[in-house]
Amino acid sequence: MGVVQVTATVRNPADPSRSWDGLFLVDTGSTDSVVPADALRSIGLVPKGRRTYELADGRRETVDVTSADIEFMGDFVGTTVCFGSDGVEPILGLTALESVGIEIDVVSQRLKRRPAVRMKRVA
């Protein structure tokens, strides 16, 4: 599969006028999204906790996390965001994609919107 990227805006939920725009690598293997720590700090976001993630190579890494609003493809989602190293390439994870009904079309290697967001039916 090739590289899929999308432009997204990260907003501070407490002050939506404070935002940061970036070109995100779409990574369906990542649960949560990653944003450079300096970008998150620049819009007033601070860590709310720490979480341990298993990386693709099997190593575990504990990082600071917070919540943020991410806007992309005309929609937005409130989601967990990891503080990446300053200057790291931003990653848009699977939780953000699925929350707004976006998936990767593996044939065209582009993002596409599902007709509806999936929700489990309650009996």
C-alpha positions in Angstrom: 0.0 0.0 0.0 1.2 3.5 -0.8 1.4 6.6 1.4 -1.9 8.3 2.1 -1.8 11.9 3.6 -4.5 14.4 4.5 -4.4 18.0 5.6 -5.9 18.4 9.1 -6.4 21.1 11.7 -5.9 20.4 15.4 -7.9 22.7 17.7 -7.7 23.4 21.4 -11.2 22.3 22.6 -11.2 24.9 25.4 -10.3 27.7 22.9 -11.1 26.7 19.3 -9.5 29.9 18.0 -6.2 28.3 18.8 -5.3 25.8 16.1 -2.5 24.2 14.1 -2.6 22.9 10.5 -0.5 20.0 9.3 -0.1 17.3 6.6 -0.9 14.0 8.4 0.2 10.5 7.4 -2.9 8.3 7.6 -2.0 5.2 9.5 -4.7 2.6 10.1 -2.2 0.6 12.2 -2.1 3.4 14.8 -5.0 3.6 17.2 -4.5 7.3 18.2 -3.1 10.3 16.4 0.3 11.8 16.9 1.1 15.6 16.7 4.5 17.3 17.3 4.7 18.3 20.9 5.8 21.9 20.0 2.6 22.3 17.9 0.4 21.1 20.7 2.0 23.4 23.2 1.7 26.3 20.7 -2.1 26.1 20.8 -2.2 25.8 24.6 -2.6 22.0 25.0 -0.9 20.3 27.9 -0.6 16.6 28.8 -3.5 15.1 30.6 -1.9 11.8 31.2 0.5 9.2 29.9 -0.2 6.1 27.9 2.0 3.1 26.8 1.8 2.1 23.1 3.2 -0.8 21.3 5.1 0.3 18.2 5.2 -1.5 14.9 8.6 -3.1 15.7 7.2 -4.5 19.0 8.9 -1.9 21.3 6.7 -0.2 23.9 6.9 3.5 24.5 5.1 5.7 27.1 4.1 9.1 25.9 2.1 12.1 27.1 -1.5 12.3 25.8 -4.2 14.9 25.7 -7.5 15.4 24.0 -8.0 17.7 21.0 -10.4 18.4 18.2 -9.1 17.3 14.7 -10.8 18.6 11.6 -10.3 17.0 8.2 -12.2 16.3 5.0 -15.0 18.7 6.2 -15.7 16.9 9.5 -14.2 16.9 13.0 -13.7 14.6 15.9 -12.7 15.0 19.5 -9.9 12.4 20.1 -6.9 11.4 22.0 -3.7 12.9 20.7 -0.1 11.8 21.5 2.7 14.3 22.1 5.2 13.3 19.4 8.8 14.6 19.3 9.1 18.2 18.2 9.0 18.2 14.4 7.8 14.6 14.0 5.5 13.8 11.0 1.9 14.0 12.3 -0.1 10.8 12.2 -3.9 10.5 11.8 -4.9 7.3 13.6 -7.7 4.8 13.1 -9.9 6.1 15.9 -10.2 9.6 14.3 -10.9 8.1 10.9 -13.6 5.7 12.0 -15.2 8.3 14.2 -16.2 10.4 11.2 -16.8 7.5 8.8 -13.6 7.7 6.7 -11.8 4.7 5.3 -8.9 4.1 2.9 -9.9 2.8 -0.5 -7.1 0.3 -1.0 -7.5 0.3 -4.8 -7.2 4.0 -5.4 -5.1 4.5 -2.1 -7.3 7.5 -1.3 -9.6 8.4 1.6 -13.3 8.0 1.1 -16.3 8.7 3.2 -18.6 5.8 4.1 -22.4 6.4 3.5 -22.9 6.4 7.3 -20.8 6.1 10.4 -20.9 2.6 11.8 -22.8 2.3 15.1 -23.6 -0.9 17.0 -27.4 -1.5 17.0 -28.9 -1.8 20.5 -31.6 -4.5 20.8 
